[in-house]
Amino acid sequence: MAEWLIEEGIAETRALLVENEQVLAARISWPGELSSGTRVSGKLTAKLKGTHRGVALLDGDHEALVDHLPHGVSEGQMLNLVITRAALAERGRLKRAQARVADNAAAPTAAPHLTGKVVRHFPAGLWEDVWQAASSASLDFPGGEILVSTTPAMTVIDIDGIGSPRDVALAAVPAIARALAWFDLAGNIGIDFPTLAAKSDRRLVDEALGSALDHWPHERTAMNGFGFVQLVARLEGPSLLHRFASHRLGMAARMALRRAELAADGSGRVLLMSVHPALKAKLKPDWLNELSRRTAREVRVEADPGVAIEAAHAQLVSA
């Protein structure tokens, strides 16, 4: 049976849904994030005129946009809230978290974002495959690949392949389903299939897509004459692709720490990390101290401009 595995990394908690040593889905969470389902308290600092919405100031100077405010609520009032969507970093702006007033007055709690069986490390290669695919925002399928792009309006999946438009479209469907789960995609998603002139071909692809996504809660349009399909699913937080788009250095830094932790299973007194100079600046002292504590090794970081940002590596040395 499929099982969620949890790896508690440095500055990042990772989750993989695994069945028969195959990854079905992936998620990540970073410390301090207000994930969907978290109960918090906040002071209503503004009511938006003509609506039942407002802005609340939460602990830690976070702000949340609150929907469906009850009648009689006034500015300055403390509210018990439930986060419904985490904050999203986009190009040039940060979209506030979204929240609603809690149904009861229970004390605020930090709800865990990721649950499952905690393991020391994932089986070899599984997280690496997901991370590399998300870093490149692409997945291969027989005869082609899909490219996934994030924009403020929607996530767009483009399909490129060799063969007839009908065959390429059908071959891409499993990769599309895998990308949605591996990259933890939701919200507005557009799929740009090859243009299919025949209605019967469009219907065939619609049926294949529907079958591949029958387990995933969403709404979907039928393919139009230009090969475009739109999906809409509840968005609860940033996807892996959103994180790469807005925090690529942060993603690469956390992966560098993971590689270093794995490299410590050997002999040697010093754990030497070789990273791009920009990545070295991103590695926080607290993260490196935690790496040293976990590995029981002295940690040294060497800046090497010849190392790609995504290709940091580590090794044990004697001194």
C-alpha positions in Angstrom: 0.0 0.0 0.0 1.1 3.6 -0.6 2.6 5.2 2.5 3.7 8.7 3.3 7.4 8.8 4.4 8.6 11.9 6.3 12.2 13.0 6.3 13.0 15.7 8.9 15.8 17.6 7.2 17.7 20.8 8.2 15.4 23.8 7.7 13.0 21.6 5.7 10.6 18.7 6.3 10.1 16.5 3.2 7.3 14.0 2.5 7.0 11.4 -0.2 4.1 9.1 -0.9 5.7 5.9 -1.9 4.3 2.6 -3.2 6.5 -0.3 -4.5 9.6 2.0 -4.3 7.9 4.5 -6.7 7.1 8.1 -5.7 3.5 8.9 -6.2 3.5 12.4 -4.6 5.8 14.9 -2.8 5.4 17.8 -0.4 7.7 20.0 1.6 7.3 22.4 4.6 9.7 25.0 5.9 9.9 26.1 9.6 7.9 29.1 10.6 5.4 28.7 7.7 1.7 29.0 8.5 0.4 26.0 6.6 -3.2 25.3 5.8 -5.1 24.0 8.9 -2.9 25.9 11.4 -5.0 27.6 14.1 -3.8 31.0 15.1 -5.0 34.1 16.9 -4.8 37.6 15.3 -6.0 41.2 15.7 -8.2 42.5 13.0 -6.4 45.6 11.8 -8.6 46.5 8.8 -12.1 45.8 7.4 -12.4 46.1 3.7 -15.2 48.4 2.9 -18.2 46.8 1.2 -17.0 43.2 1.9 -16.9 40.6 4.6 -13.2 40.5 4.4 -10.4 42.0 6.5 -6.7 41.9 7.4 -5.5 40.4 10.6 -2.1 40.8 12.3 -0.9 37.4 13.5 1.9 36.5 15.9 5.4 37.0 14.4 4.2 40.0 12.4 2.5 37.8 9.8 -0.6 39.2 8.1 -3.5 37.2 6.8 -6.5 38.1 4.6 -9.6 36.9 6.5 -12.7 35.9 4.6 -16.4 35.7 5.8 -16.0 38.0 8.8 -19.1 37.6 11.1 -21.4 40.6 11.6 -20.5 42.8 14.4 -16.7 42.2 14.3 -14.8 45.4 14.7 -11.2 46.6 14.0 -8.9 45.9 16.9 -10.8 42.8 18.0 -8.8 39.5 18.6 -10.0 36.6 16.5 -9.4 32.8 16.6 -8.5 31.9 13.0 -7.8 28.9 10.8 -5.3 29.3 7.9 -6.9 28.2 4.7 -3.9 29.0 2.4 -0.3 29.7 3.2 1.4 32.9 2.1 2.7 32.7 -1.5 5.8 34.5 -2.7 5.5 35.7 -6.3 7.6 37.8 -8.7 7.8 41.2 -7.0 5.3 40.6 -4.3 4.1 38.4 -1.4 0.5 37.3 -1.3 -0.8 37.2 2.2 -1.9 34.0 3.8 -5.7 33.5 3.8 -7.7 32.6 6.9 -11.3 32.2 8.2 -12.7 32.7 11.7 -12.5 29.4 13.6 -15.8 27.7 14.5 -15.1 27.7 18.2 -12.8 29.4 20.7 -10.3 26.6 21.0 -6.8 27.7 21.8 -4.5 28.3 18.8 -2.3 25.4 17.8 0.3 24.8 15.1 -1.2 22.0 13.0 1.4 19.7 11.4 1.6 20.2 7.7 3.1 16.9 6.9 2.2 13.6 8.6 3.3 10.0 8.0 6.0 7.5 9.0 9.2 9.4 10.0 12.3 7.8 8.5 16.0 8.8 8.9 16.4 9.0 5.2 14.3 8.3 2.1 15.2 5.2 0.0 18.2 6.2 -2.2 17.4 8.2 -5.3 13.7 9.0 -4.6 14.0 12.5 -3.3 16.8 13.2 -5.8 14.5 12.3 -8.7 11.7 14.6 -7.5 14.1 17.5 -6.7 15.8 17.4 -10.1 12.5 17.2 -11.9 11.2 20.2 -9.9 14.5 22.1 -10.4 14.2 21.7 -14.1 10.4 22.1 -14.1 10.1 19.2 -16.6 9.3 15.6 -16.9 10.0 13.2 -19.8 7.6 10.8 -21.4 8.1 8.4 -24.3 8.8 10.6 -27.3 8.7 14.0 -25.5 8.6 16.1 -22.4 6.4 18.4 -20.5 7.6 21.8 -19.3 5.9 23.5 -16.4 6.0 27.2 -15.8 4.6 29.2 -12.9 3.0 32.6 -13.4 1.0 34.9 -11.0 -2.2 33.9 -12.9 -1.7 30.2 -13.3 0.7 27.3 -13.7 1.1 26.3 -17.4 2.1 22.9 -18.7 3.5 22.8 -22.2 3.9 19.6 -24.2 6.5 18.9 -26.7 7.1 15.6 -28.5 7.6 13.6 -31.7 4.7 12.0 -33.4 1.2 12.8 -34.4 -0.5 15.4 -32.2 -3.0 12.8 -31.0 -0.3 10.3 -30.0 1.8 13.0 -28.3 -1.1 14.2 -26.3 -2.1 10.8 -25.1 1.5 9.9 -24.2 1.9 13.1 -22.2 -1.1 12.4 -19.9 0.7 10.1 -17.4 3.5 12.6 -17.1 1.0 15.4 -16.5 -0.6 13.4 -13.7 2.8 12.7 -12.2 3.9 16.4 -12.4 0.7 17.5 -10.5 1.5 15.1 -7.7 5.4 15.3 -7.6 5.4 19.1 -7.7 2.3 19.5 -5.4 0.5 21.7 -7.9 -2.9 23.2 -7.3 -4.8 26.4 -8.1 -5.4 27.4 -11.7 -3.5 25.1 -14.1 -3.5 25.4 -17.9 -2.4 22.5 -20.1 -1.4 23.3 -23.7 -1.8 20.1 -25.6 -1.0 19.9 -29.3 -3.9 21.2 -31.4 -6.3 18.4 -32.3 -8.6 19.1 -35.2 -10.9 16.1 -34.7 -13.5 16.3 -31.9 -13.1 12.5 -31.4 -9.4 12.9 -30.7 -10.0 15.7 -28.3 -12.7 13.6 -26.5 -10.2 10.7 -26.3 -7.6 12.9 -24.6 -10.2 14.3 -22.3 -11.2 10.8 -21.2 -7.6 9.8 -20.7 -6.9 12.9 -18.6 -10.1 12.3 -16.6 -9.1 8.7 -15.9 -5.5 9.7 -14.8 -6.8 12.4 -12.4 -9.9 10.6 -11.1 -8.4 10.4 -7.6 -7.5 14.2 -7.5 -10.2 16.7 -6.4 -10.5 19.3 -9.1 -12.7 20.8 -11.8 -11.7 20.6 -15.5 -12.8 22.1 -18.8 -13.0 20.1 -21.9 -10.2 20.6 -24.4 -11.0 23.5 -26.8 -10.2 23.6 -30.5 -6.7 25.0 -29.7 -5.8 22.1 -27.4 -6.1 24.0 -24.2 -7.5 22.5 -21.0 -7.9 24.3 -17.6 -7.8 22.6 -14.2 -8.8 24.2 -11.0 -7.9 22.6 -7.6 -7.9 24.0 -4.1 -4.7 25.8 -3.5 -3.3 25.5 0.1 0.3 26.6 -0.2 3.3 27.0 -2.5 4.2 24.1 -4.8 7.7 22.9 -5.2 7.8 24.9 -8.5 6.7 28.1 -6.7 9.6 27.6 -4.2 12.1 27.1 -6.9 10.8 30.2 -8.7 10.9 32.4 -5.7 13.6 30.8 -3.5 15.9 28.8 -5.8 18.9 29.5 -3.6 17.0 28.4 -0.5 16.0 25.2 -2.2 19.5 24.6 -3.3 20.9 25.3 0.1 18.6 22.8 1.8 19.6 20.2 -0.8 23.3 20.9 -0.2 22.7 20.3 3.5 20.9 17.0 2.8 23.8 15.8 0.5 26.3 16.7 3.2 24.3 14.8 5.9 24.2 11.7 3.6 28.0 12.1 2.9 28.8 11.9 6.6 28.1 8.1 6.7 31.8 7.2 6.4 35.2 7.9 7.9 36.8 11.3 8.3 36.9 14.0 10.9 35.8 17.0 8.8 32.8 17.3 6.5 33.8 19.5 3.6 31.1 21.1 1.6 31.9 22.6 -1.9 29.3 25.1 -3.0 28.8 28.0 -5.3 29.8 31.4 -3.6 26.1 32.6 -3.8 25.1 29.4 -2.0 27.7 29.8 0.7 26.2 33.1 1.6 22.8 31.5 1.9 23.9 28.8 4.4 22.9 30.1 7.9 25.2 29.5 10.8 22.3 27.8 12.7 21.9 25.3 9.8 25.6 24.5 9.7 25.7 24.0 13.5 22.8 21.6 13.2 24.6 19.7 10.4 27.6 19.5 12.7 25.5 18.2 15.6 23.7 15.6 13.4 26.9 14.3 11.8 29.2 14.7 14.8 31.7 16.2 12.4 33.4 19.6 12.0 31.8 21.3 9.0 33.7 23.4 6.6 32.3 25.2 3.6 34.4 25.9 0.5 33.2 28.4 -2.1 33.9 27.2 -5.6 32.6 29.3 -8.5 33.0 26.3 -10.8 30.2 24.4 -8.9 26.7 25.0 -10.2 24.2 26.3 -7.6 22.2 23.1 -7.8 25.3 20.8 -7.8 26.8 21.4 -4.3 28.6 18.3 -2.9 30.3 17.2 0.2 32.9 14.7 1.3 34.6 13.6 4.5 38.3 14.5 4.8 40.9 13.8 7.5 41.6 17.4 8.4 
